[in-house]
Amino acid sequence: MEDEKTLDADSVRSRDRAHVWHPLFQHSQLDSQDLLVMSKADGCTITDAEGRTFLDAYAGLWNVNVGYGRSEITRAVYEQLERLPFYPMSQINEPAARLAEQLSEILPGDLKHTFFSNSGSEANETALKIARQYGRQKHPGENRYKVIARYQGYHGFTFGALSATGQLGRRVKFEPLVPGFFHVDPPYCYRCPLKLSYPDCGIACVEEIEELIRREGPETVAAVIAEPIIGGGGVIVPPDEYFPRLRQICDQHGVLLIFDEVITGFGRTGTLFASQHWDVVPDIVTLAKGITSGYLPLAACVVTPEIFESFLGDPDEHRELAQVSTYGGHPACCAAALANIDIILRERLWENAKRVGDYLLRGLQSLGSPFRGEVRGKGLMIGMELVDEEGALLDVERAGRVKSRIREEGVLIGGMSHAVSGPESVLILSPPLILTETEADRIIDAFRSGLAAV
Ligand SMILES: Cc1ncc(COP(=O)(O)O)c(C=O)c1O
């Protein structure tokens, strides 16, 4: 057996090829498209096993908010593992109790009770199950089980979260999915699915939700679930009126509003939570990714006292939430989250996300190329549409050239994947929130070079 610490990149690759199944990836392409063997990282920079360095302008997978190499988090995890490596949430552990308290303090509004799990998908599963059970407990005699979501939205890969996901390519091979999920048009003004123009449209896409609730019967609808800014579906920022109006619609019909802040939470969009852009408080919020900045897996589903209290009753009423997650609320993961959130709050990283995000957005918007379509986003969550001569999304081949050139320039970015039918030519940026203007300039230069490669 070779010493595992001394494996060179090719040895790692050959083991990987033989045994690892990668997500969203056609393995027959491995010969022409070698994946990078990631080896170490610091700040916004990641180094592969062949010694090449990259600016990680995607923060892993939208999640390394505080950047790499934060020894405060590593130490907190190590100390917790030494003290108490594990005990399930059937009893109490200190980091989970402290973290739930902290979330209740930093989240807007009255979001006070947390159920912990391990991934964004699971946090959304939890939210959907809570919404269905709450609907039945709160409105006896009604059967509120339907869930409304948006096309192009993404909520996870498990069956419930996938049923809420509005991306055909992620769903179609696994259908039929969970019954009771409905989709409406996203607030995608640049290519309005309703062929209208803002503001004359009267935000028809949000009125579509009200119409659907009426048509289905409000007494059958449990919840609307939405990403405040659609991420993997192409960084779609709604008009300012959208969420305040959606809040009104949900209140009017007794429907819960679930915000999936898996990407947008913890400073990414220039506020601590994206709901704060519009002063709208959801009934349930789901959090993952930036909660630990990826140092360990953790997710949270946080609800209002109104919802939590509907689960109280005599034991023989069986109102408790009948689910358990072995690792949800893992003490070391919660210790990582506490240390991570401490950094975010101490360094006020949402402010840097806003300042450098605005700078990056302006820089990208100023790039002169016929292939640059809309550049949009908030804070350090930015998308650039690549367009063809007619303004349609650029074909896969030419968009591929742009992406390859950006990679050759040493910048790693994200993209849409199976999000829409047709070309998915939105380039996605979601770097660590510690990004400097100098690093933003590097990203802008790489995009300039990429656009020239079409
Ligand atoms: C908005 C959103 N919700 C949920 C998820 C699912 O999270 P996970 O991959 O941790 O299950 C993702 C993942 O990218 C996401 O972007």
The ligand as an SDF file (V2000), in Angstrom:
LIG
                    3D

 16 16  0  0  0  0  0  0  0  0999 V2000
  -31.0180   27.3770   -3.3310 C   0  0  0  0  0  0  0  0  0  0  0  0
  -30.5610   25.9850   -2.9890 C   0  0  0  0  0  0  0  0  0  0  0  0
  -31.3250   25.2360   -2.1750 N   0  0  0  0  0  0  0  0  0  0  0  0
  -30.9650   24.0030   -1.8230 C   0  0  0  0  0  0  0  0  0  0  0  0
  -29.8050   23.4470   -2.2940 C   0  0  0  0  0  0  0  0  0  0  0  0
  -29.4430   22.0410   -1.9070 C   0  0  0  0  0  0  0  0  0  0  0  0
  -28.3790   22.0530   -1.0230 O   0  0  0  0  0  0  0  0  0  0  0  0
  -27.4640   20.7490   -0.8500 P   0  0  0  0  0  0  0  0  0  0  0  0
  -26.6850   20.5800   -2.0940 O   0  0  0  0  0  0  0  0  0  0  0  0
  -26.6230   21.0930    0.3550 O   0  0  0  0  0  0  0  0  0  0  0  0
  -28.3830   19.6190   -0.5760 O   0  0  0  0  0  0  0  0  0  0  0  0
  -28.9680   24.1900   -3.1280 C   0  0  0  0  0  0  0  0  0  0  0  0
  -27.6990   23.6140   -3.6340 C   0  0  0  0  0  0  0  0  0  0  0  0
  -27.0110   24.1660   -4.4460 O   0  0  0  0  0  0  0  0  0  0  0  0
  -29.3680   25.4860   -3.5000 C   0  0  0  0  0  0  0  0  0  0  0  0
  -28.6270   26.2110   -4.3540 O   0  0  0  0  0  0  0  0  0  0  0  0
  1  2  1  0
  2  3  1  0
  2 15  2  0
  3  4  2  0
  4  5  1  0
  5  6  1  0
  5 12  2  0
  6  7  1  0
  7  8  1  0
  8  9  2  0
  8 10  1  0
  8 11  1  0
 12 13  1  0
 12 15  1  0
 13 14  2  0
 15 16  1  0
M  END
$$$$
